[in-house]
Amino acid sequence: MAIRKLELGKKYGDLKIIEDLGCTKSRHHYYLCLCLICNNEIKILRETLKKNKTTCCSECQKSKKYIGQIIDDYEVIRRLTISDDKKKGIRWECRCQKCGKVLNISNKVLKEGILPKCKCKNSEQPNKSLLDYIF
């Protein structure tokens, strides 16, 4: 029984098939895929793609745990792709919860949880009441 091959260029989640690597001696069929989030190339088993068990590379899968978290008054919005940021290494787009300013923060800084303090007006000035403005 012949195995039906997957179409080159077809997308499965955030993975795009770029090359058919063929079968191994143990009859496992592999494809080379491009992760559309971070541009990593990964070798993946045909059945894993067909059953949507894997929808991105392992690095991106690990990074999904940060998205939506709030760390030191910053909400983690998304992982930046290589083309989004010229700096090396993994970087994250984070938004200040007080003023909405967006910063690109390195993976190392995010993991350590020591983010730079935002210099927004909301964080520097204590809350003033209406009476403070009148008098």
Contacts in CASP RR format, 6 or more apart in sequence:
PFRMAT RR
TARGET T0000
AUTHOR 0000-0000-0000
METHOD contacts of the structure
MODEL  1
MAIRKLELGKKYGDLKIIEDLGCTKSRHHYYLCLCLICNNEIKILRETLK
KNKTTCCSECQKSKKYIGQIIDDYEVIRRLTISDDKKKGIRWECRCQKCG
KVLNISNKVLKEGILPKCKCKNSEQPNKSLLDYIF
3 23 0 8 1.000
3 29 0 8 1.000
3 46 0 8 1.000
5 20 0 8 1.000
5 29 0 8 1.000
6 17 0 8 1.000
6 20 0 8 1.000
6 31 0 8 1.000
6 46 0 8 1.000
6 49 0 8 1.000
6 50 0 8 1.000
7 17 0 8 1.000
8 17 0 8 1.000
8 18 0 8 1.000
8 19 0 8 1.000
8 20 0 8 1.000
9 16 0 8 1.000
9 17 0 8 1.000
9 18 0 8 1.000
10 16 0 8 1.000
10 17 0 8 1.000
11 17 0 8 1.000
11 36 0 8 1.000
12 33 0 8 1.000
12 49 0 8 1.000
12 50 0 8 1.000
12 52 0 8 1.000
12 54 0 8 1.000
12 55 0 8 1.000
13 52 0 8 1.000
13 55 0 8 1.000
13 56 0 8 1.000
14 35 0 8 1.000
14 36 0 8 1.000
14 37 0 8 1.000
14 55 0 8 1.000
14 56 0 8 1.000
14 60 0 8 1.000
15 33 0 8 1.000
15 34 0 8 1.000
15 35 0 8 1.000
15 36 0 8 1.000
15 42 0 8 1.000
15 44 0 8 1.000
15 49 0 8 1.000
15 54 0 8 1.000
15 55 0 8 1.000
15 56 0 8 1.000
15 57 0 8 1.000
16 33 0 8 1.000
16 34 0 8 1.000
16 36 0 8 1.000
17 31 0 8 1.000
17 32 0 8 1.000
17 33 0 8 1.000
17 49 0 8 1.000
18 32 0 8 1.000
18 33 0 8 1.000
18 34 0 8 1.000
18 41 0 8 1.000
19 31 0 8 1.000
19 32 0 8 1.000
20 31 0 8 1.000
20 32 0 8 1.000
21 29 0 8 1.000
21 30 0 8 1.000
21 31 0 8 1.000
21 32 0 8 1.000
21 43 0 8 1.000
22 29 0 8 1.000
22 30 0 8 1.000
22 31 0 8 1.000
23 29 0 8 1.000
23 30 0 8 1.000
24 30 0 8 1.000
28 45 0 8 1.000
28 46 0 8 1.000
29 45 0 8 1.000
29 46 0 8 1.000
29 47 0 8 1.000
30 43 0 8 1.000
30 44 0 8 1.000
30 45 0 8 1.000
30 46 0 8 1.000
31 43 0 8 1.000
31 44 0 8 1.000
31 46 0 8 1.000
31 49 0 8 1.000
32 41 0 8 1.000
32 42 0 8 1.000
32 43 0 8 1.000
32 44 0 8 1.000
33 41 0 8 1.000
33 42 0 8 1.000
33 43 0 8 1.000
33 44 0 8 1.000
33 49 0 8 1.000
34 40 0 8 1.000
34 41 0 8 1.000
35 41 0 8 1.000
35 42 0 8 1.000
35 56 0 8 1.000
35 57 0 8 1.000
35 59 0 8 1.000
35 60 0 8 1.000
36 56 0 8 1.000
37 56 0 8 1.000
37 57 0 8 1.000
37 60 0 8 1.000
37 79 0 8 1.000
37 81 0 8 1.000
38 57 0 8 1.000
38 59 0 8 1.000
38 60 0 8 1.000
38 79 0 8 1.000
38 81 0 8 1.000
38 82 0 8 1.000
38 90 0 8 1.000
39 81 0 8 1.000
39 82 0 8 1.000
39 83 0 8 1.000
40 57 0 8 1.000
40 59 0 8 1.000
40 60 0 8 1.000
42 57 0 8 1.000
42 58 0 8 1.000
44 54 0 8 1.000
47 53 0 8 1.000
48 54 0 8 1.000
54 61 0 8 1.000
59 90 0 8 1.000
60 79 0 8 1.000
63 79 0 8 1.000
63 90 0 8 1.000
66 76 0 8 1.000
66 79 0 8 1.000
66 92 0 8 1.000
66 110 0 8 1.000
67 76 0 8 1.000
67 77 0 8 1.000
67 78 0 8 1.000
67 79 0 8 1.000
68 75 0 8 1.000
68 76 0 8 1.000
68 77 0 8 1.000
69 75 0 8 1.000
69 76 0 8 1.000
70 76 0 8 1.000
70 97 0 8 1.000
71 94 0 8 1.000
71 110 0 8 1.000
71 113 0 8 1.000
71 115 0 8 1.000
72 113 0 8 1.000
72 114 0 8 1.000
72 115 0 8 1.000
72 117 0 8 1.000
73 96 0 8 1.000
73 97 0 8 1.000
73 98 0 8 1.000
73 115 0 8 1.000
73 118 0 8 1.000
73 123 0 8 1.000
74 94 0 8 1.000
74 95 0 8 1.000
74 96 0 8 1.000
74 97 0 8 1.000
74 103 0 8 1.000
74 105 0 8 1.000
74 115 0 8 1.000
74 118 0 8 1.000
75 94 0 8 1.000
75 95 0 8 1.000
75 97 0 8 1.000
76 92 0 8 1.000
76 93 0 8 1.000
76 94 0 8 1.000
76 110 0 8 1.000
77 92 0 8 1.000
77 93 0 8 1.000
77 94 0 8 1.000
77 95 0 8 1.000
77 102 0 8 1.000
78 92 0 8 1.000
78 93 0 8 1.000
79 90 0 8 1.000
79 91 0 8 1.000
79 92 0 8 1.000
79 93 0 8 1.000
80 90 0 8 1.000
80 91 0 8 1.000
80 92 0 8 1.000
80 93 0 8 1.000
80 104 0 8 1.000
84 91 0 8 1.000
84 93 0 8 1.000
85 91 0 8 1.000
85 104 0 8 1.000
87 104 0 8 1.000
87 106 0 8 1.000
89 106 0 8 1.000
89 107 0 8 1.000
90 106 0 8 1.000
90 107 0 8 1.000
91 104 0 8 1.000
91 105 0 8 1.000
91 106 0 8 1.000
91 107 0 8 1.000
92 104 0 8 1.000
92 105 0 8 1.000
92 106 0 8 1.000
92 107 0 8 1.000
92 110 0 8 1.000
93 102 0 8 1.000
93 103 0 8 1.000
93 104 0 8 1.000
94 102 0 8 1.000
94 103 0 8 1.000
94 104 0 8 1.000
94 105 0 8 1.000
94 110 0 8 1.000
94 115 0 8 1.000
95 101 0 8 1.000
95 102 0 8 1.000
95 103 0 8 1.000
96 102 0 8 1.000
96 103 0 8 1.000
96 118 0 8 1.000
96 120 0 8 1.000
96 123 0 8 1.000
98 118 0 8 1.000
98 120 0 8 1.000
98 122 0 8 1.000
98 123 0 8 1.000
99 118 0 8 1.000
99 120 0 8 1.000
99 121 0 8 1.000
99 122 0 8 1.000
99 123 0 8 1.000
100 120 0 8 1.000
101 118 0 8 1.000
101 120 0 8 1.000
103 116 0 8 1.000
103 118 0 8 1.000
105 115 0 8 1.000
105 116 0 8 1.000
109 115 0 8 1.000
109 116 0 8 1.000
117 123 0 8 1.000
END
